[in-house]
Every structure is written in structure tokens, then in C-alpha cells.
Amino acid sequence: PGQLRGFMPAGIGPRASRGGSSVPGGDALGGDLFYTSTLAASIPFPSYFAKLRHNGARLFGFANAGTCVATGGSLLGGQQSSSPLLSLPVWSQVLQSSRLTVGGGVSAGTPMGRFEATYAVPIRYGPRDARKPVQFGFGFSFG
């Protein structure tokens, strides 16, 4: 996913000192590097929810990590380098600014795609991050 569970869209990363009428913490400025990662496990619904289980609904738990950082264009340490490795200061910045959430949810397949409802608890977050613990999502299937 392009969004980090537990945070609003554009809810992490560098922010302006002013603004933010629709998102707390100031307007999002974006960054040069963005990543999200997910570790998840799911199980079928318990048998006493027969209708949900029969329709393929699942319970799942997850951990998400990610960040958005402004490196100032220094992805290669400010040098013209053919090395694909990032500079050590940038890696340090990425690790220090990474956010972490854990949570659980319900997912179900529909004829149009996957529906998901989640509850996430931010474990590591910034002071100006825009958090959103309850989220709903829908992934469309084409083909």
C-alpha cells in the first residue's frame, strides 16, 4: 500500500510551520524518499461467524513501518556517484524518522475487490504527525 496504516494520507514527513487546516501539524511538504513495509498474518473467521467465514472474511494482525524524509537532494551524499548505495547520513535520517504501527483488522473479498477495516496503534510517531487509528479501504480487481 502507498499509505501507512494509523496515519492520515500525507500524515507523516516534513511539514510547513504554518497551515494545515485540514491536516493537523501543518501542511505536508513531501520528501525525496518514501517507504512502507508490512508484516501481516491472517486467519479465517471463527466458525461461530459462519456467514462471514463462508464468504471468505478473515481476521488479521499487522505491523507497518515507513517514513517520508526530505534529504535535501543528498540521496548519494551530494556527490555525482554511480554507486547505488545511499550515504550513511541519509540512512541514519531514514531510521530515525521511521514510524511504526501495530494493529488488527477484518478483510473480505467482494465481487469488485477486497474490502478492509483496520484499527492501528502508532508505536513510534513524530510530534506533528496526523494520526488516524480507524481506517477503511477498498482494492479494486481488474481483469
Residue pairs with C-beta under 8 A, 6 or more apart in sequence:
1 36
1 38
1 137
2 36
3 9
3 36
4 11
4 12
4 36
4 64
4 66
4 99
4 101
5 62
5 64
5 101
5 103
5 118
5 120
5 135
6 64
6 99
6 101
6 103
6 120
6 121
6 122
6 125
6 131
6 132
6 133
6 135
7 99
7 101
7 122
7 125
7 129
7 130
7 131
7 132
8 23
8 130
8 131
8 132
10 23
10 28
10 130
11 23
11 28
11 129
11 130
11 131
11 132
12 66
12 67
12 68
12 99
12 125
12 126
12 129
12 130
13 28
13 29
13 30
13 31
13 34
13 67
13 68
13 69
13 70
13 97
14 28
14 29
14 30
14 31
14 68
14 69
14 70
15 25
15 26
15 27
15 28
15 29
15 128
16 26
16 27
16 28
16 29
17 26
18 26
18 27
19 26
19 27
20 26
20 27
23 130
24 128
24 130
25 127
25 128
25 129
25 130
26 128
29 70
30 68
30 70
31 68
31 69
31 70
31 71
32 69
32 70
32 71
32 72
32 73
32 75
33 67
33 68
33 69
33 71
33 75
33 90
33 94
34 66
34 67
34 68
34 69
35 66
35 67
35 94
36 64
36 65
36 66
37 64
37 65
37 66
38 62
38 63
38 64
39 62
39 63
40 60
40 61
40 62
40 63
41 60
41 61
41 62
42 58
42 59
42 60
42 61
42 107
43 58
43 59
43 60
44 53
44 57
44 58
44 59
45 52
45 53
45 57
45 58
45 59
46 53
47 53
49 57
52 108
55 108
55 109
56 108
56 109
57 106
57 107
57 108
58 106
58 107
58 108
59 104
59 105
59 106
60 104
60 105
60 106
60 107
61 102
61 103
61 104
62 102
62 103
62 104
62 105
62 118
62 120
63 100
63 101
63 102
64 100
64 101
64 102
64 120
65 98
65 99
65 100
65 101
66 98
66 99
67 94
67 97
67 98
67 99
69 90
69 93
69 94
69 97
71 90
71 93
74 87
74 89
74 90
75 86
75 87
75 90
76 83
76 86
76 87
77 86
77 87
77 88
77 89
77 90
78 87
86 94
97 126
98 124
99 122
99 124
99 125
99 126
99 129
100 122
100 123
100 124
101 120
101 121
101 122
101 123
102 120
102 121
102 123
103 118
103 119
103 120
103 121
103 133
104 118
104 119
105 116
105 117
105 118
105 119
106 116
106 117
107 114
107 115
107 116
107 117
108 114
108 115
109 115
112 138
112 140
112 141
113 138
113 139
113 140
113 141
114 138
114 139
114 141
115 136
115 137
115 138
116 136
116 137
116 138
116 139
117 134
117 135
117 136
117 137
118 134
118 135
118 136
118 137
119 133
119 134
120 133
120 135
121 133
122 129
122 131
122 133
125 131
